[in-house]
Amino acid sequence: MARVVVDVMLKPEILDPQGQAVQRALPRLGFDGISDVRQGKRFELEVEGPVDEAALARIRELAETFLANTVIEDFDVRVEETAEEVAP
């Protein structure tokens, strides 16, 4: 079984009030040197069977039509190794 990760972020030109609130709080909490914070969403999909180009195309379609609002958000789809794949 493979894991496909879909990261959804606001487009750079879209105001991110949640990210700004976090960024303003960081110095008060002792975390200096952070100039910008953007908040997004991460979806982890466990996929049965091989993750080939057809499966990735289907997941991109899912992301574009359901997981992200493409008017204000960008998304990235990638395959991530699972612990089972990494184990010797």
PDB file of N, CA, C and O in Angstrom:
ATOM      1  N   MET A   1       0.856  -1.177   0.000  1.00  0.00           N
ATOM      2  CA  MET A   1       0.000   0.000   0.000  1.00  0.00           C
ATOM      3  C   MET A   1       0.899   1.236   0.000  1.00  0.00           C
ATOM      4  O   MET A   1       1.888   1.291   0.731  1.00  0.00           O
ATOM      5  N   ALA A   2       0.558   2.205  -0.806  1.00  0.00           N
ATOM      6  CA  ALA A   2       1.351   3.426  -0.920  1.00  0.00           C
ATOM      7  C   ALA A   2       0.590   4.594  -0.320  1.00  0.00           C
ATOM      8  O   ALA A   2      -0.638   4.588  -0.238  1.00  0.00           O
ATOM      9  N   ARG A   3       1.347   5.589   0.094  1.00  0.00           N
ATOM     10  CA  ARG A   3       0.753   6.807   0.628  1.00  0.00           C
ATOM     11  C   ARG A   3       1.005   7.934  -0.372  1.00  0.00           C
ATOM     12  O   ARG A   3       2.132   8.166  -0.808  1.00  0.00           O
ATOM     13  N   VAL A   4      -0.071   8.620  -0.716  1.00  0.00           N
ATOM     14  CA  VAL A   4       0.027   9.805  -1.563  1.00  0.00           C
ATOM     15  C   VAL A   4      -0.376  10.999  -0.710  1.00  0.00           C
ATOM     16  O   VAL A   4      -1.415  10.984  -0.050  1.00  0.00           O
ATOM     17  N   VAL A   5       0.453  12.028  -0.732  1.00  0.00           N
ATOM     18  CA  VAL A   5       0.212  13.225   0.068  1.00  0.00           C
ATOM     19  C   VAL A   5      -0.211  14.359  -0.857  1.00  0.00           C
ATOM     20  O   VAL A   5       0.408  14.607  -1.892  1.00  0.00           O
ATOM     21  N   VAL A   6      -1.277  15.036  -0.458  1.00  0.00           N
ATOM     22  CA  VAL A   6      -1.741  16.222  -1.177  1.00  0.00           C
ATOM     23  C   VAL A   6      -1.618  17.401  -0.213  1.00  0.00           C
ATOM     24  O   VAL A   6      -2.302  17.455   0.809  1.00  0.00           O
ATOM     25  N   ASP A   7      -0.743  18.336  -0.549  1.00  0.00           N
ATOM     26  CA  ASP A   7      -0.588  19.565   0.232  1.00  0.00           C
ATOM     27  C   ASP A   7      -1.380  20.670  -0.462  1.00  0.00           C
ATOM     28  O   ASP A   7      -1.245  20.880  -1.668  1.00  0.00           O
ATOM     29  N   VAL A   8      -2.200  21.366   0.304  1.00  0.00           N
ATOM     30  CA  VAL A   8      -3.027  22.453  -0.228  1.00  0.00           C
ATOM     31  C   VAL A   8      -2.632  23.733   0.502  1.00  0.00           C
ATOM     32  O   VAL A   8      -2.661  23.793   1.731  1.00  0.00           O
ATOM     33  N   MET A   9      -2.264  24.751  -0.264  1.00  0.00           N
ATOM     34  CA  MET A   9      -1.851  26.035   0.304  1.00  0.00           C
ATOM     35  C   MET A   9      -2.581  27.170  -0.410  1.00  0.00           C
ATOM     36  O   MET A   9      -2.910  27.074  -1.592  1.00  0.00           O
ATOM     37  N   LEU A  10      -2.823  28.241   0.335  1.00  0.00           N
ATOM     38  CA  LEU A  10      -3.367  29.435  -0.305  1.00  0.00           C
ATOM     39  C   LEU A  10      -2.377  29.935  -1.346  1.00  0.00           C
ATOM     40  O   LEU A  10      -1.165  29.838  -1.155  1.00  0.00           O
ATOM     41  N   LYS A  11      -2.891  30.466  -2.442  1.00  0.00           N
ATOM     42  CA  LYS A  11      -2.017  31.048  -3.454  1.00  0.00           C
ATOM     43  C   LYS A  11      -1.259  32.214  -2.822  1.00  0.00           C
ATOM     44  O   LYS A  11      -1.776  32.862  -1.912  1.00  0.00           O
ATOM     45  N   PRO A  12      -0.043  32.487  -3.290  1.00  0.00           N
ATOM     46  CA  PRO A  12       0.780  33.540  -2.669  1.00  0.00           C
ATOM     47  C   PRO A  12       0.103  34.902  -2.609  1.00  0.00           C
ATOM     48  O   PRO A  12       0.348  35.674  -1.682  1.00  0.00           O
ATOM     49  N   GLU A  13      -0.745  35.206  -3.585  1.00  0.00           N
ATOM     50  CA  GLU A  13      -1.387  36.525  -3.607  1.00  0.00           C
ATOM     51  C   GLU A  13      -2.614  36.619  -2.706  1.00  0.00           C
ATOM     52  O   GLU A  13      -3.201  37.693  -2.575  1.00  0.00           O
ATOM     53  N   ILE A  14      -3.009  35.515  -2.086  1.00  0.00           N
ATOM     54  CA  ILE A  14      -4.181  35.495  -1.205  1.00  0.00           C
ATOM     55  C   ILE A  14      -3.743  35.746   0.234  1.00  0.00           C
ATOM     56  O   ILE A  14      -2.816  35.105   0.729  1.00  0.00           O
ATOM     57  N   LEU A  15      -4.409  36.674   0.896  1.00  0.00           N
ATOM     58  CA  LEU A  15      -4.123  36.986   2.295  1.00  0.00           C
ATOM     59  C   LEU A  15      -4.343  35.746   3.164  1.00  0.00           C
ATOM     60  O   LEU A  15      -5.332  35.034   2.994  1.00  0.00           O
ATOM     61  N   ASP A  16      -3.422  35.490   4.095  1.00  0.00           N
ATOM     62  CA  ASP A  16      -3.503  34.333   4.994  1.00  0.00           C
ATOM     63  C   ASP A  16      -3.597  34.832   6.438  1.00  0.00           C
ATOM     64  O   ASP A  16      -2.575  34.912   7.119  1.00  0.00           O
ATOM     65  N   PRO A  17      -4.802  35.171   6.923  1.00  0.00           N
ATOM     66  CA  PRO A  17      -4.924  35.728   8.270  1.00  0.00           C
ATOM     67  C   PRO A  17      -4.487  34.765   9.372  1.00  0.00           C
ATOM     68  O   PRO A  17      -3.955  35.203  10.392  1.00  0.00           O
ATOM     69  N   GLN A  18      -4.701  33.465   9.186  1.00  0.00           N
ATOM     70  CA  GLN A  18      -4.259  32.510  10.208  1.00  0.00           C
ATOM     71  C   GLN A  18      -2.739  32.457  10.274  1.00  0.00           C
ATOM     72  O   GLN A  18      -2.160  32.434  11.360  1.00  0.00           O
ATOM     73  N   GLY A  19      -2.100  32.438   9.121  1.00  0.00           N
ATOM     74  CA  GLY A  19      -0.641  32.455   9.091  1.00  0.00           C
ATOM     75  C   GLY A  19      -0.089  33.737   9.692  1.00  0.00           C
ATOM     76  O   GLY A  19       0.911  33.706  10.409  1.00  0.00           O
ATOM     77  N   GLN A  20      -0.732  34.868   9.407  1.00  0.00           N
ATOM     78  CA  GLN A  20      -0.285  36.141   9.969  1.00  0.00           C
ATOM     79  C   GLN A  20      -0.425  36.156  11.484  1.00  0.00           C
ATOM     80  O   GLN A  20       0.447  36.676  12.180  1.00  0.00           O
ATOM     81  N   ALA A  21      -1.513  35.591  12.005  1.00  0.00           N
ATOM     82  CA  ALA A  21      -1.709  35.544  13.458  1.00  0.00           C
ATOM     83  C   ALA A  21      -0.613  34.715  14.121  1.00  0.00           C
ATOM     84  O   ALA A  21      -0.091  35.094  15.170  1.00  0.00           O
ATOM     85  N   VAL A  22      -0.269  33.598  13.517  1.00  0.00           N
ATOM     86  CA  VAL A  22       0.809  32.769  14.060  1.00  0.00           C
ATOM     87  C   VAL A  22       2.128  33.533  13.999  1.00  0.00           C
ATOM     88  O   VAL A  22       2.890  33.537  14.966  1.00  0.00           O
ATOM     89  N   GLN A  23       2.399  34.175  12.870  1.00  0.00           N
ATOM     90  CA  GLN A  23       3.657  34.912  12.702  1.00  0.00           C
ATOM     91  C   GLN A  23       3.789  36.030  13.731  1.00  0.00           C
ATOM     92  O   GLN A  23       4.879  36.253  14.256  1.00  0.00           O
ATOM     93  N   ARG A  24       2.700  36.735  14.028  1.00  0.00           N
ATOM     94  CA  ARG A  24       2.747  37.815  15.021  1.00  0.00           C
ATOM     95  C   ARG A  24       2.963  37.274  16.433  1.00  0.00           C
ATOM     96  O   ARG A  24       3.563  37.953  17.265  1.00  0.00           O
ATOM     97  N   ALA A  25       2.485  36.070  16.713  1.00  0.00           N
ATOM     98  CA  ALA A  25       2.615  35.496  18.057  1.00  0.00           C
ATOM     99  C   ALA A  25       4.009  34.936  18.322  1.00  0.00           C
ATOM    100  O   ALA A  25       4.417  34.845  19.480  1.00  0.00           O
ATOM    101  N   LEU A  26       4.737  34.565  17.300  1.00  0.00           N
ATOM    102  CA  LEU A  26       6.027  33.897  17.490  1.00  0.00           C
ATOM    103  C   LEU A  26       7.026  34.697  18.322  1.00  0.00           C
ATOM    104  O   LEU A  26       7.619  34.125  19.237  1.00  0.00           O
ATOM    105  N   PRO A  27       7.250  35.999  18.057  1.00  0.00           N
ATOM    106  CA  PRO A  27       8.209  36.741  18.886  1.00  0.00           C
ATOM    107  C   PRO A  27       7.809  36.787  20.362  1.00  0.00           C
ATOM    108  O   PRO A  27       8.667  36.717  21.241  1.00  0.00           O
ATOM    109  N   ARG A  28       6.514  36.903  20.632  1.00  0.00           N
ATOM    110  CA  ARG A  28       6.059  36.918  22.029  1.00  0.00           C
ATOM    111  C   ARG A  28       6.352  35.597  22.727  1.00  0.00           C
ATOM    112  O   ARG A  28       6.514  35.551  23.947  1.00  0.00           O
ATOM    113  N   LEU A  29       6.419  34.527  21.947  1.00  0.00           N
ATOM    114  CA  LEU A  29       6.688  33.199  22.503  1.00  0.00           C
ATOM    115  C   LEU A  29       8.172  32.851  22.485  1.00  0.00           C
ATOM    116  O   LEU A  29       8.561  31.744  22.855  1.00  0.00           O
ATOM    117  N   GLY A  30       8.998  33.803  22.054  1.00  0.00           N
ATOM    118  CA  GLY A  30      10.440  33.594  22.063  1.00  0.00           C
ATOM    119  C   GLY A  30      11.004  32.980  20.795  1.00  0.00           C
ATOM    120  O   GLY A  30      12.152  32.535  20.784  1.00  0.00           O
ATOM    121  N   PHE A  31      10.220  32.948  19.731  1.00  0.00           N
ATOM    122  CA  PHE A  31      10.690  32.393  18.463  1.00  0.00           C
ATOM    123  C   PHE A  31      10.955  33.539  17.496  1.00  0.00           C
ATOM    124  O   PHE A  31      10.055  33.988  16.785  1.00  0.00           O
ATOM    125  N   ASP A  32      12.195  34.005  17.478  1.00  0.00           N
ATOM    126  CA  ASP A  32      12.571  35.126  16.623  1.00  0.00           C
ATOM    127  C   ASP A  32      13.123  34.613  15.291  1.00  0.00           C
ATOM    128  O   ASP A  32      13.496  33.447  15.164  1.00  0.00           O
ATOM    129  N   GLY A  33      13.165  35.501  14.315  1.00  0.00           N
ATOM    130  CA  GLY A  33      13.787  35.187  13.039  1.00  0.00           C
ATOM    131  C   GLY A  33      12.864  34.533  12.021  1.00  0.00           C
ATOM    132  O   GLY A  33      13.327  34.124  10.957  1.00  0.00           O
ATOM    133  N   ILE A  34      11.581  34.424  12.314  1.00  0.00           N
ATOM    134  CA  ILE A  34      10.623  33.874  11.350  1.00  0.00           C
ATOM    135  C   ILE A  34       9.943  35.052  10.661  1.00  0.00           C
ATOM    136  O   ILE A  34       9.221  35.814  11.303  1.00  0.00           O
ATOM    137  N   SER A  35      10.170  35.204   9.356  1.00  0.00           N
ATOM    138  CA  SER A  35       9.664  36.383   8.659  1.00  0.00           C
ATOM    139  C   SER A  35       8.272  36.189   8.056  1.00  0.00           C
ATOM    140  O   SER A  35       7.585  37.172   7.779  1.00  0.00           O
ATOM    141  N   ASP A  36       7.843  34.942   7.846  1.00  0.00           N
ATOM    142  CA  ASP A  36       6.526  34.725   7.250  1.00  0.00           C
ATOM    143  C   ASP A  36       6.028  33.333   7.618  1.00  0.00           C
ATOM    144  O   ASP A  36       6.817  32.398   7.752  1.00  0.00           O
ATOM    145  N   VAL A  37       4.724  33.204   7.778  1.00  0.00           N
ATOM    146  CA  VAL A  37       4.083  31.917   8.052  1.00  0.00           C
ATOM    147  C   VAL A  37       2.873  31.800   7.136  1.00  0.00           C
ATOM    148  O   VAL A  37       2.068  32.727   7.039  1.00  0.00           O
ATOM    149  N   ARG A  38       2.748  30.673   6.474  1.00  0.00           N
ATOM    150  CA  ARG A  38       1.572  30.366   5.656  1.00  0.00           C
ATOM    151  C   ARG A  38       0.988  29.071   6.198  1.00  0.00           C
ATOM    152  O   ARG A  38       1.720  28.115   6.453  1.00  0.00           O
ATOM    153  N   GLN A  39      -0.311  29.039   6.372  1.00  0.00           N
ATOM    154  CA  GLN A  39      -0.972  27.845   6.884  1.00  0.00           C
ATOM    155  C   GLN A  39      -1.676  27.131   5.742  1.00  0.00           C
ATOM    156  O   GLN A  39      -2.269  27.767   4.870  1.00  0.00           O
ATOM    157  N   GLY A  40      -1.606  25.806   5.753  1.00  0.00           N
ATOM    158  CA  GLY A  40      -2.257  25.030   4.706  1.00  0.00           C
ATOM    159  C   GLY A  40      -2.875  23.761   5.256  1.00  0.00           C
ATOM    160  O   GLY A  40      -3.049  23.603   6.464  1.00  0.00           O
ATOM    161  N   LYS A  41      -3.206  22.857   4.338  1.00  0.00           N
ATOM    162  CA  LYS A  41      -3.810  21.574   4.695  1.00  0.00           C
ATOM    163  C   LYS A  41      -2.983  20.462   4.067  1.00  0.00           C
ATOM    164  O   LYS A  41      -2.425  20.624   2.982  1.00  0.00           O
ATOM    165  N   ARG A  42      -2.911  19.329   4.762  1.00  0.00           N
ATOM    166  CA  ARG A  42      -2.210  18.151   4.258  1.00  0.00           C
ATOM    167  C   ARG A  42      -3.184  16.976   4.310  1.00  0.00           C
ATOM    168  O   ARG A  42      -3.784  16.696   5.348  1.00  0.00           O
ATOM    169  N   PHE A  43      -3.330  16.297   3.178  1.00  0.00           N
ATOM    170  CA  PHE A  43      -4.167  15.103   3.091  1.00  0.00           C
ATOM    171  C   PHE A  43      -3.258  13.922   2.803  1.00  0.00           C
ATOM    172  O   PHE A  43      -2.440  13.982   1.885  1.00  0.00           O
ATOM    173  N   GLU A  44      -3.387  12.845   3.574  1.00  0.00           N
ATOM    174  CA  GLU A  44      -2.634  11.617   3.341  1.00  0.00           C
ATOM    175  C   GLU A  44      -3.608  10.552   2.865  1.00  0.00           C
ATOM    176  O   GLU A  44      -4.545  10.191   3.577  1.00  0.00           O
ATOM    177  N   LEU A  45      -3.383  10.056   1.668  1.00  0.00           N
ATOM    178  CA  LEU A  45      -4.263   9.063   1.063  1.00  0.00           C
ATOM    179  C   LEU A  45      -3.530   7.728   0.987  1.00  0.00           C
ATOM    180  O   LEU A  45      -2.460   7.650   0.382  1.00  0.00           O
ATOM    181  N   GLU A  46      -4.077   6.694   1.579  1.00  0.00           N
ATOM    182  CA  GLU A  46      -3.524   5.347   1.471  1.00  0.00           C
ATOM    183  C   GLU A  46      -4.146   4.715   0.231  1.00  0.00           C
ATOM    184  O   GLU A  46      -5.364   4.556   0.152  1.00  0.00           O
ATOM    185  N   VAL A  47      -3.313   4.360  -0.724  1.00  0.00           N
ATOM    186  CA  VAL A  47      -3.783   3.891  -2.023  1.00  0.00           C
ATOM    187  C   VAL A  47      -3.545   2.391  -2.147  1.00  0.00           C
ATOM    188  O   VAL A  47      -2.438   1.902  -1.922  1.00  0.00           O
ATOM    189  N   GLU A  48      -4.596   1.677  -2.504  1.00  0.00           N
ATOM    190  CA  GLU A  48      -4.467   0.244  -2.759  1.00  0.00           C
ATOM    191  C   GLU A  48      -3.940   0.044  -4.172  1.00  0.00           C
ATOM    192  O   GLU A  48      -4.384   0.713  -5.105  1.00  0.00           O
ATOM    193  N   GLY A  49      -3.008  -0.861  -4.327  1.00  0.00           N
ATOM    194  CA  GLY A  49      -2.457  -1.143  -5.646  1.00  0.00           C
ATOM    195  C   GLY A  49      -1.343  -0.183  -6.000  1.00  0.00           C
ATOM    196  O   GLY A  49      -0.938   0.646  -5.185  1.00  0.00           O
ATOM    197  N   PRO A  50      -0.850  -0.300  -7.228  1.00  0.00           N
ATOM    198  CA  PRO A  50       0.286   0.533  -7.640  1.00  0.00           C
ATOM    199  C   PRO A  50      -0.122   1.996  -7.836  1.00  0.00           C
ATOM    200  O   PRO A  50      -1.244   2.307  -8.234  1.00  0.00           O
ATOM    201  N   VAL A  51       0.821   2.864  -7.545  1.00  0.00           N
ATOM    202  CA  VAL A  51       0.596   4.295  -7.787  1.00  0.00           C
ATOM    203  C   VAL A  51       1.320   4.641  -9.086  1.00  0.00           C
ATOM    204  O   VAL A  51       2.466   5.090  -9.085  1.00  0.00           O
ATOM    205  N   ASP A  52       0.622   4.419 -10.180  1.00  0.00           N
ATOM    206  CA  ASP A  52       1.179   4.720 -11.489  1.00  0.00           C
ATOM    207  C   ASP A  52       0.651   6.079 -11.961  1.00  0.00           C
ATOM    208  O   ASP A  52      -0.036   6.781 -11.220  1.00  0.00           O
ATOM    209  N   GLU A  53       0.980   6.432 -13.190  1.00  0.00           N
ATOM    210  CA  GLU A  53       0.553   7.742 -13.707  1.00  0.00           C
ATOM    211  C   GLU A  53      -0.967   7.874 -13.744  1.00  0.00           C
ATOM    212  O   GLU A  53      -1.502   8.959 -13.514  1.00  0.00           O
ATOM    213  N   ALA A  54      -1.663   6.780 -14.030  1.00  0.00           N
ATOM    214  CA  ALA A  54      -3.128   6.836 -14.063  1.00  0.00           C
ATOM    215  C   ALA A  54      -3.692   7.113 -12.671  1.00  0.00           C
ATOM    216  O   ALA A  54      -4.624   7.903 -12.521  1.00  0.00           O
ATOM    217  N   ALA A  55      -3.125   6.462 -11.653  1.00  0.00           N
ATOM    218  CA  ALA A  55      -3.585   6.688 -10.275  1.00  0.00           C
ATOM    219  C   ALA A  55      -3.289   8.120  -9.843  1.00  0.00           C
ATOM    220  O   ALA A  55      -4.126   8.766  -9.214  1.00  0.00           O
ATOM    221  N   LEU A  56      -2.095   8.617 -10.180  1.00  0.00           N
ATOM    222  CA  LEU A  56      -1.748   9.993  -9.814  1.00  0.00           C
ATOM    223  C   LEU A  56      -2.649  11.000 -10.530  1.00  0.00           C
ATOM    224  O   LEU A  56      -3.026  12.017  -9.949  1.00  0.00           O
ATOM    225  N   ALA A  57      -2.990  10.722 -11.776  1.00  0.00           N
ATOM    226  CA  ALA A  57      -3.894  11.617 -12.508  1.00  0.00           C
ATOM    227  C   ALA A  57      -5.260  11.652 -11.834  1.00  0.00           C
ATOM    228  O   ALA A  57      -5.878  12.712 -11.731  1.00  0.00           O
ATOM    229  N   ARG A  58      -5.726  10.509 -11.380  1.00  0.00           N
ATOM    230  CA  ARG A  58      -7.025  10.438 -10.688  1.00  0.00           C
ATOM    231  C   ARG A  58      -6.972  11.213  -9.370  1.00  0.00           C
ATOM    232  O   ARG A  58      -7.928  11.902  -9.014  1.00  0.00           O
ATOM    233  N   ILE A  59      -5.848  11.100  -8.642  1.00  0.00           N
ATOM    234  CA  ILE A  59      -5.701  11.814  -7.373  1.00  0.00           C
ATOM    235  C   ILE A  59      -5.597  13.317  -7.619  1.00  0.00           C
ATOM    236  O   ILE A  59      -6.130  14.106  -6.839  1.00  0.00           O
ATOM    237  N   ARG A  60      -4.919  13.720  -8.691  1.00  0.00           N
ATOM    238  CA  ARG A  60      -4.869  15.150  -9.036  1.00  0.00           C
ATOM    239  C   ARG A  60      -6.273  15.681  -9.343  1.00  0.00           C
ATOM    240  O   ARG A  60      -6.621  16.801  -8.968  1.00  0.00           O
ATOM    241  N   GLU A  61      -7.068  14.861 -10.028  1.00  0.00           N
ATOM    242  CA  GLU A  61      -8.457  15.249 -10.305  1.00  0.00           C
ATOM    243  C   GLU A  61      -9.243  15.396  -9.002  1.00  0.00           C
ATOM    244  O   GLU A  61     -10.016  16.342  -8.845  1.00  0.00           O
ATOM    245  N   LEU A  62      -9.047  14.466  -8.071  1.00  0.00           N
ATOM    246  CA  LEU A  62      -9.686  14.540  -6.753  1.00  0.00           C
ATOM    247  C   LEU A  62      -9.284  15.824  -6.037  1.00  0.00           C
ATOM    248  O   LEU A  62     -10.129  16.522  -5.475  1.00  0.00           O
ATOM    249  N   ALA A  63      -7.987  16.132  -6.060  1.00  0.00           N
ATOM    250  CA  ALA A  63      -7.498  17.336  -5.388  1.00  0.00           C
ATOM    251  C   ALA A  63      -8.095  18.590  -6.018  1.00  0.00           C
ATOM    252  O   ALA A  63      -8.509  19.514  -5.317  1.00  0.00           O
ATOM    253  N   GLU A  64      -8.134  18.611  -7.334  1.00  0.00           N
ATOM    254  CA  GLU A  64      -8.619  19.803  -8.040  1.00  0.00           C
ATOM    255  C   GLU A  64     -10.116  20.025  -7.861  1.00  0.00           C
ATOM    256  O   GLU A  64     -10.570  21.169  -7.818  1.00  0.00           O
ATOM    257  N   THR A  65     -10.889  18.942  -7.756  1.00  0.00           N
ATOM    258  CA  THR A  65     -12.343  19.086  -7.696  1.00  0.00           C
ATOM    259  C   THR A  65     -12.917  19.029  -6.289  1.00  0.00           C
ATOM    260  O   THR A  65     -14.043  19.473  -6.066  1.00  0.00           O
ATOM    261  N   PHE A  66     -12.153  18.483  -5.324  1.00  0.00           N
ATOM    262  CA  PHE A  66     -12.736  18.274  -3.997  1.00  0.00           C
ATOM    263  C   PHE A  66     -11.867  18.780  -2.845  1.00  0.00           C
ATOM    264  O   PHE A  66     -12.387  19.393  -1.913  1.00  0.00           O
ATOM    265  N   LEU A  67     -10.562  18.536  -2.892  1.00  0.00           N
ATOM    266  CA  LEU A  67      -9.708  18.874  -1.750  1.00  0.00           C
ATOM    267  C   LEU A  67      -9.275  20.333  -1.734  1.00  0.00           C
ATOM    268  O   LEU A  67      -9.049  20.897  -0.664  1.00  0.00           O
ATOM    269  N   ALA A  68      -9.158  20.946  -2.898  1.00  0.00           N
ATOM    270  CA  ALA A  68      -8.680  22.329  -2.981  1.00  0.00           C
ATOM    271  C   ALA A  68      -9.707  23.202  -3.690  1.00  0.00           C
ATOM    272  O   ALA A  68     -10.412  22.757  -4.596  1.00  0.00           O
ATOM    273  N   ASN A  69      -9.770  24.451  -3.254  1.00  0.00           N
ATOM    274  CA  ASN A  69     -10.537  25.468  -3.969  1.00  0.00           C
ATOM    275  C   ASN A  69      -9.534  26.162  -4.883  1.00  0.00           C
ATOM    276  O   ASN A  69      -8.815  27.063  -4.450  1.00  0.00           O
ATOM    277  N   THR A  70      -9.485  25.748  -6.137  1.00  0.00           N
ATOM    278  CA  THR A  70      -8.416  26.203  -7.028  1.00  0.00           C
ATOM    279  C   THR A  70      -8.508  27.680  -7.400  1.00  0.00           C
ATOM    280  O   THR A  70      -7.605  28.206  -8.051  1.00  0.00           O
ATOM    281  N   VAL A  71      -9.567  28.347  -7.004  1.00  0.00           N
ATOM    282  CA  VAL A  71      -9.636  29.793  -7.213  1.00  0.00           C
ATOM    283  C   VAL A  71      -8.645  30.487  -6.279  1.00  0.00           C
ATOM    284  O   VAL A  71      -8.006  31.464  -6.668  1.00  0.00           O
ATOM    285  N   ILE A  72      -8.515  29.987  -5.050  1.00  0.00           N
ATOM    286  CA  ILE A  72      -7.651  30.641  -4.060  1.00  0.00           C
ATOM    287  C   ILE A  72      -6.538  29.739  -3.529  1.00  0.00           C
ATOM    288  O   ILE A  72      -5.697  30.198  -2.755  1.00  0.00           O
ATOM    289  N   GLU A  73      -6.516  28.459  -3.931  1.00  0.00           N
ATOM    290  CA  GLU A  73      -5.523  27.528  -3.390  1.00  0.00           C
ATOM    291  C   GLU A  73      -4.779  26.801  -4.507  1.00  0.00           C
ATOM    292  O   GLU A  73      -5.331  26.522  -5.571  1.00  0.00           O
ATOM    293  N   ASP A  74      -3.508  26.503  -4.231  1.00  0.00           N
ATOM    294  CA  ASP A  74      -2.692  25.634  -5.068  1.00  0.00           C
ATOM    295  C   ASP A  74      -2.553  24.305  -4.345  1.00  0.00           C
ATOM    296  O   ASP A  74      -2.720  24.232  -3.128  1.00  0.00           O
ATOM    297  N   PHE A  75      -2.249  23.254  -5.095  1.00  0.00           N
ATOM    298  CA  PHE A  75      -2.022  21.964  -4.454  1.00  0.00           C
ATOM    299  C   PHE A  75      -0.839  21.260  -5.095  1.00  0.00           C
ATOM    300  O   PHE A  75      -0.475  21.527  -6.240  1.00  0.00           O
ATOM    301  N   ASP A  76      -0.250  20.353  -4.325  1.00  0.00           N
ATOM    302  CA  ASP A  76       0.882  19.554  -4.775  1.00  0.00           C
ATOM    303  C   ASP A  76       0.591  18.106  -4.406  1.00  0.00           C
ATOM    304  O   ASP A  76       0.158  17.824  -3.289  1.00  0.00           O
ATOM    305  N   VAL A  77       0.825  17.191  -5.335  1.00  0.00           N
ATOM    306  CA  VAL A  77       0.597  15.766  -5.104  1.00  0.00           C
ATOM    307  C   VAL A  77       1.940  15.061  -5.185  1.00  0.00           C
ATOM    308  O   VAL A  77       2.702  15.272  -6.129  1.00  0.00           O
ATOM    309  N   ARG A  78       2.232  14.216  -4.186  1.00  0.00           N
ATOM    310  CA  ARG A  78       3.481  13.453  -4.210  1.00  0.00           C
ATOM    311  C   ARG A  78       3.280  12.107  -3.531  1.00  0.00           C
ATOM    312  O   ARG A  78       2.411  11.948  -2.673  1.00  0.00           O
ATOM    313  N   VAL A  79       4.093  11.149  -3.927  1.00  0.00           N
ATOM    314  CA  VAL A  79       4.080   9.824  -3.312  1.00  0.00           C
ATOM    315  C   VAL A  79       5.089   9.839  -2.181  1.00  0.00           C
ATOM    316  O   VAL A  79       6.218  10.300  -2.346  1.00  0.00           O
ATOM    317  N   GLU A  80       4.674   9.331  -1.029  1.00  0.00           N
ATOM    318  CA  GLU A  80       5.538   9.295   0.155  1.00  0.00           C
ATOM    319  C   GLU A  80       5.763   7.837   0.545  1.00  0.00           C
ATOM    320  O   GLU A  80       4.836   7.026   0.533  1.00  0.00           O
ATOM    321  N   GLU A  81       7.004   7.521   0.889  1.00  0.00           N
ATOM    322  CA  GLU A  81       7.301   6.160   1.328  1.00  0.00           C
ATOM    323  C   GLU A  81       6.619   5.884   2.654  1.00  0.00           C
ATOM    324  O   GLU A  81       6.578   6.747   3.531  1.00  0.00           O
ATOM    325  N   THR A  82       6.088   4.688   2.798  1.00  0.00           N
ATOM    326  CA  THR A  82       5.519   4.280   4.079  1.00  0.00           C
ATOM    327  C   THR A  82       6.576   3.518   4.860  1.00  0.00           C
ATOM    328  O   THR A  82       7.595   3.118   4.297  1.00  0.00           O
ATOM    329  N   ALA A  83       6.344   3.313   6.149  1.00  0.00           N
ATOM    330  CA  ALA A  83       7.297   2.597   6.995  1.00  0.00           C
ATOM    331  C   ALA A  83       7.544   1.190   6.458  1.00  0.00           C
ATOM    332  O   ALA A  83       8.658   0.679   6.567  1.00  0.00           O
ATOM    333  N   GLU A  84       6.531   0.562   5.886  1.00  0.00           N
ATOM    334  CA  GLU A  84       6.680  -0.784   5.335  1.00  0.00           C
ATOM    335  C   GLU A  84       7.664  -0.799   4.179  1.00  0.00           C
ATOM    336  O   GLU A  84       8.413  -1.764   4.023  1.00  0.00           O
ATOM    337  N   GLU A  85       7.681   0.250   3.364  1.00  0.00           N
ATOM    338  CA  GLU A  85       8.582   0.316   2.214  1.00  0.00           C
ATOM    339  C   GLU A  85      10.016   0.590   2.632  1.00  0.00           C
ATOM    340  O   GLU A  85      10.947   0.181   1.939  1.00  0.00           O
ATOM    341  N   VAL A  86      10.210   1.271   3.745  1.00  0.00           N
ATOM    342  CA  VAL A  86      11.542   1.647   4.203  1.00  0.00           C
ATOM    343  C   VAL A  86      12.203   0.507   4.968  1.00  0.00           C
ATOM    344  O   VAL A  86      13.427   0.381   4.943  1.00  0.00           O
ATOM    345  N   ALA A  87      11.418  -0.325   5.645  1.00  0.00           N
ATOM    346  CA  ALA A  87      11.959  -1.404   6.483  1.00  0.00           C
ATOM    347  C   ALA A  87      12.784  -2.373   5.637  1.00  0.00           C
ATOM    348  O   ALA A  87      12.422  -2.679   4.500  1.00  0.00           O
ATOM    349  N   PRO A  88      13.928  -2.868   6.217  1.00  0.00           N
ATOM    350  CA  PRO A  88      14.791  -3.793   5.457  1.00  0.00           C
ATOM    351  C   PRO A  88      14.150  -5.144   5.238  1.00  0.00           C
ATOM    352  O   PRO A  88      14.753  -6.020   4.619  1.00  0.00           O
TER     353      PRO A  88
END
